[in-house]
């Protein structure tokens, strides 16, 4: 993974506001709950994995961690 220094040329990169991250995380949690509701044979595993990756990304952003 690349660091902020490599990507932006500085380590002084503004943090994404926690409220923005939390809104996205909530939307993704609700979407994941909806995707997991059907029987597992009817679930779209690719979409579920994409939503999980997006949720994990925003959790990382909220916590101020580098990817």
C-alpha positions in Angstrom: 0.0 0.0 0.0 1.1 3.6 -0.7 1.5 6.1 2.1 0.2 9.7 2.1 3.7 10.9 1.6 4.1 8.9 -1.6 0.6 9.8 -2.9 0.3 13.4 -1.9 3.9 14.4 -1.4 3.3 15.2 2.3 2.2 13.5 5.5 0.0 16.6 6.3 -3.2 15.4 4.6 -6.5 16.6 6.0 -8.5 14.0 7.8 -12.0 13.2 6.5 -14.6 14.4 9.0 -15.8 11.6 11.3 -19.4 12.5 10.7 -19.0 11.9 6.9 -17.4 8.6 7.5 -20.1 7.6 10.0 -22.9 8.4 7.6 -21.3 6.2 4.9 -20.6 3.4 7.4 -24.3 3.5 8.5 -25.5 3.4 4.9 -23.2 0.5 4.1 -24.2 -1.4 7.3 -27.9 -1.0 6.3 -27.1 -2.2 2.7 -25.2 -5.2 4.0 -28.1 -6.1 6.3 -30.4 -6.0 3.3 -28.1 -8.1 1.2 -27.6 -10.7 3.9 -31.4 -11.1 4.5 -32.2 -13.6 1.7 -31.3 -17.2 1.9 -27.5 -17.7 1.3 -28.2 -19.4 -2.0 -29.9 -16.2 -3.3 -27.3 -13.8 -2.1 -25.0 -11.8 -4.4 -21.6 -12.7 -2.8 -19.7 -10.3 -5.1 -21.8 -7.4 -4.1 -21.7 -8.4 -0.5 -17.9 -8.5 -0.6 -17.8 -5.1 -2.4 -20.0 -3.5 0.4 -17.8 -5.1 3.1 -14.7 -3.7 1.4 -16.3 -0.3 1.2 -17.3 -0.4 4.9 -13.8 -1.4 5.9 -12.4 1.4 3.8 -14.5 4.0 5.6 -13.8 2.5 9.0 -10.1 3.0 8.2 -10.6 6.5 7.0 -12.6 7.4 10.1 -9.9 6.0 12.3 -7.2 8.1 10.5 -5.2 5.0 9.4 -3.3 4.7 6.2 -4.4 1.9 3.9 
